[in-house]
Amino acid sequence: MKLNTFFYQLLIRSGYRVSAIAVSIFLATQGMVAPVVAQQQGSQSQQRDLTERLRQPAEPQQASPSQQADMTELLSGPTETSETAYTLGPGDRINLNIFQVEEYSGEYPILVDGTISLPLVGKVRVSDLTLKEAEQTVSEKYSLYLKRPIVTVGLVSPRPMNVTIAGEVNNPGAYKTNFAENPQFPTAIDMIRQAGGITTLADIRNIQITRKFQGREQVYNVNAWTLFEQGRLADLRLRDGDTVFIPTVKEINLAEIERLASAGETFGITEPIEVAMVGEIYRPGTYKIAPGGTANNAAQGQQNQQNIQGGNLPPRLSDALRSAGGIKPLANIRKIEIQRQTWDGQARTINVDLWELLQSGKKNQDLILQEGDTIVIPQADKIAEEDAQQIAAASFSPNTIRVNVVGEVKTPGPVEVPPNTPLNQAILAAGGFDQSRASKGSVELVRLNPNGTVSKREIDVDFAENPSEENNPTLHNNDVVVVGRSGTAVLGDAVGAVLSPFLGPFGFIRSIFR
């Protein structure tokens, strides 16, 4: 039956001068006259109906495996146009179906030269054609031998995709997608995540996809911010050879960066990053900071074993400041600058106000850091005492301060105390007054000012006094507390100094006879 149908289509062509009687005689000898004549009578309307069904883009009617149907369905969608349609290329495997000529239907691989090798017609070039265009091309080839052939082409398995990701991503470059692992065409967002995620300078409202289609270059724009504003994402399915470019944002919005981070976009920071810190910081230099882990001084190889953040959250500005020993007392936290390079090597400066973080809790001021950042902490001319106390208690300030307590205390010397420790607590940390020698009425507080001057003040000590600037001030790093001698101790020391030349030899003689 299949062979007779083929000969019938072949013989009724006008190019073959064979009469209808001869055709009928040939078919009658095969016992197939009635079926063929009936088929011929209904062929025109049947072909018209079937052609209309086959040309529906959403539901291509073809004899193909289920995998082919699933893969072909991925090529269609609400944004599918002739420019966004899948174009065939070497490595693709297609299913070719010629209506009622099953001996020529089947699966064919596209060879390296962009052709498929078909029975009867030989090689047919289909590279850079869409599925619809491939159907038309194959149909034209077979029309030399068949009467109005109806050809449908479906994609069984696509070739591996090569996509280039450039711009504000952490790991730009060329990436390959294997459909054996994920039988879906990736979107731009999928490939950006594969490239390590975006940087904090990425303009996700203007993602550009460049595609070459039949010798022409077309650029599509994707606004990924709609995912956060409206809960939906107008994204394109990528094709082999596409280039995805993420430009640099014109104006940096710290609130939007924080919103992306809170939504799960961690900007791809999973490995330690290297940053540099200069200015009003106790240990300036270059540091490697791990996400949610420890900080390493790149110059000294010293590990800060404090767990600066949990999980794999990206490192922030406060993490870096803590790893460098914290800020100094005169650090101007309102005007911290972070110098960051764009994808093309240009420098961008991000201004951060950590005072706003302390006052309003705005986490976006605690900026997420990136590889190669330089943090500049300028010096303030003067900081009010009440502001200094708040800054000293912040997480990015040192955990302890060093105060020298000298004079008539039980254990004179430097002591480590928490920030904002009052004067009386520092004396207690040094063991308290020497009861037999200390002048308990007042002590002297010596402070080295940032401008190089030294200030001294006498303070009456009351261990029951609450912290106050007048009688029990909070101490700063490197303050010196001097506890003087009582009058009795001064007199005793003076008498001892006068008598020591006379008592010295007698003391030596007495020691011989002991």
Summary of the structure (lengths in Angstrom):
residues: 514
radius of gyration: 41.9
end to end distance: 137.1
largest distance: 156.7
contacts: 1511
relative contact order: 0.06
helix: 29%
strand: 27%
